[in-house]
Amino acid sequence: MRLAGIADAKGATEIVVLDMRKLVSYTDFLAICTARNERQARAIADEARLRLKREDELLPRGAELEAETGWIVLDYLDCVLHVFTAEVRERYGLEELWREAPRLELPSEGASTVPLHG
């Protein structure tokens, strides 16, 4: 999962990738991670956008980039990256909301066992 690997490289913690393929039609995977603060959240999102644009010529189809809210979303259709601050992540509880979604093991950076952006 490239987005999770990029988040990890930028110091994100509590990285989880949920396999949503049997649960929803709008995405295949949710990558969820925690940033120490809004500044780091923005850095994680910026790095993901820049790397996918430069290396794969991909831009997110949708994005919510207001780091001040404590929640940044990058939507690459088959994978959606959610970058939270700890307090906001706890408040919204996406893992609990999607507790029936299988969790994927995270490959090392550069491995591609799941699609792209997957």
TAQUISUL-V152639 format. One record per backbone hydrogen bond with DSSP energy under -0.5 kcal/mol. CO is the residue of the C=O (numbers start at 1). NH is the residue of the N-H. E is the energy in kcal/mol with one decimal. If there is no record, write none. Layout:
co = {CO/CO}
nh = {NH/NH}
e = {E/E}
This chain:
co = {1/2/3/4/5/6/7/8/13/16/17/18/18/19/20/20/28/28/29/30/30/31/32/33/34/35/37/38/39/40/41/42/43/44/45/46/47/48/49/50/51/52/52/53/62/63/64/65/66/66/67/70/72/73/74/74/75/75/76/78/78/79/80/80/81/81/82/82/83/84/85/86/87/88/89/93/94/96/98/102/105/108/116/117/118}
nh = {5/6/7/8/9/10/12/11/34/32/104/20/30/102/23/24/20/21/80/18/32/82/16/84/13/86/41/42/43/44/45/46/47/48/49/50/51/52/53/54/55/56/58/57/75/65/73/67/69/71/70/85/83/64/76/81/61/62/78/28/29/76/31/82/74/83/33/84/72/35/89/90/91/92/93/97/98/99/101/19/107/111/2/3/117}
e = {-2.0/-2.6/-2.4/-2.5/-2.3/-1.4/-2.6/-1.8/-2.6/-3.2/-2.8/-0.8/-2.0/-0.6/-2.0/-2.3/-3.0/-0.8/-2.2/-3.0/-0.5/-3.3/-2.8/-2.6/-2.6/-0.7/-2.2/-2.4/-2.0/-2.6/-2.3/-2.9/-2.3/-2.2/-2.6/-2.7/-2.7/-2.3/-2.0/-2.8/-3.1/-1.5/-2.1/-1.1/-3.0/-0.5/-2.1/-1.5/-1.9/-0.6/-1.9/-2.0/-2.9/-2.4/-0.7/-2.8/-2.8/-1.2/-2.3/-0.8/-1.5/-2.7/-2.9/-0.5/-2.3/-0.5/-2.2/-0.6/-2.8/-3.5/-2.6/-2.3/-2.0/-2.2/-2.3/-2.5/-2.4/-1.5/-2.1/-3.1/-0.5/-2.3/-2.1/-0.6/-0.6}
